[in-house]
Amino acid sequence: MSITVPSSSGRRLLEIAGQLASPRQSAMALHQGLMALWRNRTLAREMIRRDIAGQYANQALGSFWVFAHPLSLLLIYVFVFVVVLKVKVPKDATMPRDYTNYILAGLVPWLAIAQSLGRSSMALISQANLVKQVVFPIEVLPPASVIVSLIPMAISVPAIIAYQFFNGQGVPLTIVLTPLVIAGMFLFLTGIGYLLSAITPFFRDLKDIVTVLVTAGVYLIPAFYLPAWVPALFKPIILLNPFSYPILVCQDVFYYGRIQHPSAWVIFFAMATLSFIIGYRFFQRLRPLFGNTL
């Protein structure tokens, strides 16, 4: 691996890490970060529109792939685990719906997470020309990447509702909590996005590490299996994996139809808030170094 961090920048990174513990500054960072996004919402909206249009430019089906890509991945996973491997869950009071619904409830948020991590790690280095412009508000780049990644999740939620309706399982009332969950996902992933995008210019290998971790990560979350199925020796892996908690929250909303994992809700929204604060502060501290590094 080739690390391009100069010794002075390395010392700066350590100094910044030690400055992230102040509660007062953390509260200010949360307010400043959200206000910065609000002030630049028009710019962010235009970047999101151009990003989506650019992804599928000169393709026959064009923006149709915004819908087709996530739905195709969901169908492939369902086919492999439900049709080929014939995995089932016991349908009783504790498991109110079928295995297909369980997979959908876990995979929909994970696909958004996976795409967000990959895009966020490239947010600055893919827009180096904008980063070098002094007047450009580069703090909108990671959140814009996260929003683009959350669009397939928003698209997939109606697919889950349609499956529940036509399969006769009924749509759970907890579906009304979807906007709250997506807001939590936005804070959580934006914070991570700030961290990844800020580190990648100094450590270019990070984007490849993220790709490998995302590929393996789908099997480290309780999307294809119940936590109870995991041997006791490996259960700490699920509990220590921060990405397990948004999955559990989404399963409560889209599968169980009740708050089955109350502790997961507390942990998830606490992580989302802390992730945004730490990520934004870290990003702002490193901001003066981005132009020279890129």
N, C-alpha and C positions, 0 to 999 in steps of 0.2 A: 504494500500500500504506500502511496505517495502523499505525505502530509505537507501542505504548503504554508503552514502557519509560521510566520517569522517569530523569533524569540520575543520581541517586544509585544507582538500581538498575543502570544501565549500568556505572557504575564498579565496583559490586559484582561484576557478571558478569566483568569483566576481572580483578579480584583473584582470583576463584575459579579462573578458567582458569589463572592462574599458580601455583596451589597444588596442581595435580593431578599434578605430576611426581615427588613423593616416593615412592620404592619402598616404604619402610616403611609409609607411610600407605596406599599402594595395597594391600599385602598385608592390612592391617587392614581396609580397606574390603571386600575380597573376603570375608573371614571374617564381618564384621559384617553384610554384605548377605545372605549365605546363611543365617546364623543368624536374622536378622530374618524371613526368609521361612519358616523352619522353625517359629519360635515362633508365627507367625500363620497357620499352614497351615490350621487349622480355619476361620478367618475367610475366607481366600482361597478355600477349597473352596466355602463357602456363597455367596460373591460370584460365583464361576464358575457355580455352579448357577443362581443367580437371573439372571445375565446371559444364559445360554443359553435359559432359560425365557422371559425377557422379550423376547428377539429375535423369537420366533415366537408370542407370546401372541395370542389371538383369531384365529389363522389356522386354516383347515380342516385342514391337514396337520400343524400344530404342529411338534414337534421333529423330525419326519421330514426337514425341510429341513436339519438339521445334516448329514445324510448326502447328501441329494439335491443341495444347492447345489454342493459341490465336485465331485461326480461329474458333474453336468450341465456344468460348465465344462470339465472334462477331455474329455468327449465332444464338445463343440463344437469345441475346439481340434484334437482328433484328426480330426474330420470335415473341417475346413477344410484342414488341411495334408496329410492322408493321402488323403482321398477326392477333394476338389476340386482341390487343387494337385498331388496325386500326387508329393509329395516322397519320395525313397527314400535310404537309405544303403547303401553296398556291404557286403553281409553276408559277412564273412570273419573271419580270426583276430583282426583288430583291432577289428571291429565284430560282436560275437557274436550280436546280436539285431536285430529289425526296428525300423523307424523309429517305429512306434507306441510300443513299449517305451521308446525313447529320449526321446520327447516326455513320456511319463508320468513318467520318472525325473527330468526337469528341471522339469516344471510343478508336480508335487506339492509340493516345497519352496517354489517361488516363490509359489504361491497362499497358503501360510501366511505367507511373508514380507510379501506385499502386504497381506494383511488385518491383520497385526500392526502394520505401520507406520501404517496408517490409524487403527486403534483406539487405539494408543498415543498418538498426537498429541492424542486427545480424552480421554485417561484422567482428567485432573484437571478440565478445564473441564466435562466431562459429569457430574462428581460434586462440584460446587462446594460443595454443602451438607455433604458429608462432610469435604472438605478444611478447611473452616472450623471443624470441631470439633477442639479442641486435643488431646483424648485419642485420636482415631482414628489408627491406624497407616497413613498414606496411602502408605507405601512398598509396600504390597501391591497398589495399584491398577494400576500398569504391568505387573507380573508376571502378575496375573490376566487382563489383556487379552491378554497374549502366550499364555498357556495356552489361552484360548478360541480363539485363532487357530491353535494347533497341533493342536487336536482334529481339524479336517478332514484334516490331514496324516496323523494316526494312522489315521483312517478310510480314507484313500485307499491306504495301504500294502497292506491285504488285497486291494484291487481290482487292484493291480499283480501281486500274487502269483497271484491267480485268473487274470488274463490270461496270465501266463507258463505256468501249469499247463495251462490248457485249450488254449493255442496250441502246446503240445508243446515249448516252449523250455526248460523246467526252471527251477526256482527256484534262484538262486545262493546259495551258502553264506554269502556276505557279508550276506545279509539279517539275520543274527543281530547285526550291528552297528547295526541300526536304533535301538535305545534309546540307544546312545552318540551317534549323529548327532542325535537329537531333544534329548538333553541339551545338546549343543553349540549347537543352534539356540536352545534356551531361554536359555542364557547370552548368546549373541550378540544376540538380539532383545530380551531384557530390558534389556540395557545401552543399546541404541538407544532402547528405550521410555522409560527413565528420562530420557534426553536430550531426546527429543521432547516428552514430557509436561511437563518442567520449563520448556522454552522457550516452548511454546504460550501459556501465560497472559500472557506479556509481548509475544508476537508472534503474534497470532491468525491472520495470513495463512499461518502455517506449515502448518496442516492442509490448506489448498487447494494449497499448493506440493507437499506430500506426495502428494496425489491425482493431480496432473499427472505427477509423477515416477514414481509406481507404474504409471500407464497406459502410459507410454513405456518403463518399465524392463524389461518382459517381453521387449523386443526387444534389450536390451543385455546379456542373459545368454545363455550357450550352451545354451538349452533347445530351440530349433527348428533349430539349425544346429550343425555341428561347428566347433570353434575353427579347424581347418585351412581351412575355407571362407572365413574372414574375410580380406580383403586385408591385406597386411602393414602398410599405413598406419594401419589401424583396430584392429589387434590390441592396442595399448596400452590401448584403451578397455576391452577384456575383462579384461586383466590388472589394471588399476587399479580396476575395479569391485569393491568388497568383496563384493557379492552373487553374484559369479561363483563364489566358492570353496565356499559351501555347495551350490551346484548341482553343481559338479564332484564333490564328495564324495558326494552322493546318487546321481549317475550311476555312480560306482564301486560303490556298494552295490546299487543296483536294476537297473543295466544291464550293466556290464562284468563284475561278479562277481569283481573283483580290484582291488587298489590301483593303478589306472591313473594316478592323479595324486597321487603321494606328497607333493609339495610343497604341493598344495592342502590336504591334511589338516593339515600343520604350520601353514600360514598361517591356516586356518579356526579351529582350536582356540586359536591364539595371539590371533587377533582376538576370539574369543568371550570369552576371559578378560579381555583389555584392555577390551573393550566394556563388560562388566559392571562392572569396577572404576571406569572413568572415568564411566560413566553414573550409577552409584550415588553416587559422591562428589559429582558435579555436582548431582544431585538433592538430596542432603542439605544441601549448601551453600546452595541456593536455597530450601530448605523454609521458613525463617522468613518469606519474602516472599510465599508463595502466598496466604495468607489475605487480606492487604490488596489484592493484585492482583485476586483473583477476587471 
